[in-house]
Structures are given as C-alpha cells and as structure tokens.
Amino acid sequence: MPMRGGLDTAHTCMRCVCTQNVYGAADAAVWKHAMSDERWKIPPVIEELKAKAKSQGLWNLWMAPYLDPKSEHSPALKVEEYAPLAEIMGAVPWASEIFNCSAPDTGNMEVLIKYGTTDQKERFLTPLMNGDIRSCFAMTEKEVNLFVRSIHVYMRISICKYMYMYV
C-alpha cells in the first residue's frame, strides 16, 4: 500500500535508524547492559537513540488522529499507516522504546489523553509524550482474575498486621 505524504520518508528513516543503530551493535550493548549491575537503569545507548529518533520526527508514531487531532506530539497516522512502522520496530524487543511507541506507555498516554484531568496531563502526560518518564500497568481484582483463571492458575492474597508491619 502506498503511504501518504511524508510517510514513505518516515518508513525509510525508521528502517535506516534501525539498520544503522538498533540491529547489531546497539542490540548487543543493550543485552550486555541487561546482564550488568546497572540493569535497572536505562542503557545510555537507548537515550542516545531516543534523541536521534525525536530529532528526525520519528516520535509518538502510535498516536492515532482520533485521539487528539490537534496534537503537536504526533504525525497522526492511521492504523494501516502505522502498522508497517510497528513491524520494523517489532524486530527487536526494545526498539519501540526509542520511538516512544512502547507499551505500557502508549496505552497509559491514550488513557490520559482521553480521560486525564488538566493536572494529570501536566504531571504525567507531557513527560510521557516527551519520553522523559516511563509508566507501568497493574491490575487487581477481588478474589479472581479472569486471565489468571483462563490459564488454570488461581491466586489469592491477604494482608495482616504483624507487630509493627504488614505481611
């Protein structure tokens, strides 16, 4: 499918960034970092690549036009336009992070765009959109989790005060 406007260029640029920087040496550097004592910190190579992707306009590509049509943070790609770019990013598990297109950040940004208060957008959405912070997702459900039940594993947890702490 031919891509509209500068999308052919975005596709070419993303493939170029990934070929020159993500596949190979950078990938090896990230995996080496994952085995080091610094594994809980973001590898420096990812921060360098994020800056490069951002400067080339390859940033927040996941954000569909229906979310925020006036957004300055996104090229407003349709799903069928974003799909080939996601395919390129999907070749390496961490590649989507350098384009600010990784889960759970994208889902959390979408929730904040749609339902966040002005304060929440200032405190969380703007730093997420800029790639300054990361986010997480957690879900709890009383008694049983449908997903957990579907894989035939049941979990139950309780909390009790024991002396001066909770266990």
N, C-alpha and C positions, 0 to 999 in steps of 0.2 A: 504494500500500500504506500503510495507516495505521501510524504509528510508535508504539512503546510508551512508556509513562511520559512523561518529560520530553523525549523525543526530538523531538516536534513543536516544543517550545520551542527546543531546540538548533538545529534546522533553521532556524527563524525568526531566531534570534540570529545564526547564521552568515551567513545571507542579508543581514541588517541590517548586520553588521560589514563585509561585502564591499561592499555597495551604498554605504554611507556613507564607507568608508575606503579600500578596496582599488581598486575601479574608479574611474578618473578621476584625481583629483589625486595620490593616493599612487602610482598606477601611473606617472604622468608623472614624479614625483620619483625613483622607483627607476630609471627608464630614463635620466633626466638624470644621476643618480649613476653609472650604469654607464659613462657617457662621460667622467667626470671623472678626475682624477689619484687620487682616493680609491676608485676602482672595486674595489679588492681588499679594502676594508673593508665591513662590513655597513652598509647605509644606516640612518641614525638612525630613519627612519620605520618600518622593519621592526621594530626593537627596541621602539618605542612600541606598534605593533600587536600584537606578541607579548605584551606586558604586558596589554593590553586583552583579548585572547583568553583568556589564562590566568585573568584575574580573573573572566571570565564562564563559566568551566568548559569552554571550547572548546579543550581541550588534550589531546594524545595520543589523539585520537579513533580512530586507526588500530588501536589495540591490542585485538585480539580477546580474548574471555573465556578461551579455551583456553590462552592464553599464561601468564597469571598471574591466576587467578580472584580472588585476594585483594588485587589491586593497588589502591593508593590513587592511582595515576597515571592511571587510565583509567576512562571510563564503561562499559567492557566492552560495546561494540556488536557486534552480529552483522554479518557482511559485508553482508547486504542492508540493514541499517540505516545502515551507514557509507557505502554507495555513493552515496546522494543528496547527502551532505555532500561527498564527494570530487568529485562533479560540480560543485558550487558552487566548490570550491577550484580545480578544473581550468580555470576560465575565465581565470585569469591565471597565467602560468608560475611565479611566486614565491609565490602565495597560500598554498600548503600549508605553507610555512615558518613563517608567522605562527601556525599552529595546531599546530606541531611534528609535522607529518604528511608531511614531505618525504623523498624518497629522497636519498641512501642511508641517512640516519639511521634511518628506520623499520626497514629490513632489518637494520642493524647492531644496533639495540636488540633486535630479536627474537632474533638470534643470541646476544647477551649474556644475555638473559633465560633462554633455553633451556640454553645451554652455558657461560656465563661462570663463572669462579671468584668467590669472595667478593671477592677483591682487585680483579678486573676490574670487577665490578659497582660497587664503591665508587668506583674511579678513573674509569670510563668510562660505565657505565650511568646512574648517578644524575645526573651533569652533562648527559648527553644527554636524559634524561627531563625534566629541568628546563629544557632549552633554553639551557644556559649554554655549551655547546660544540657544534661540528658534527663530522661524521665524513666518511670517504671510503671508496671501494671501489676496489681494484685487483686484477687477476688476471694471473697469469703462467702459462705452460705451456711446458714444454720443447719446442723445435722448431716446434710449430704450434699455433695457436689455432683451435678448430673454428668459432667465429663468424667469425673473420677469413677462414678458408678458404671459408666459405659465401658470402662476397661477393667471392671470386676475388682476394684480395689476400694475398700471403704476406709475412711479416716475419721477419727473423732479426736477432739482435743478438749481439754479442760484446763482451767487455771485455778490455783488455790493459793491462799496466803499461807506461807510457812515462815514463822518467826517474823523477820523484817523484810522478806522478799516474796515475790510471786513465782511459783513454779508450775 
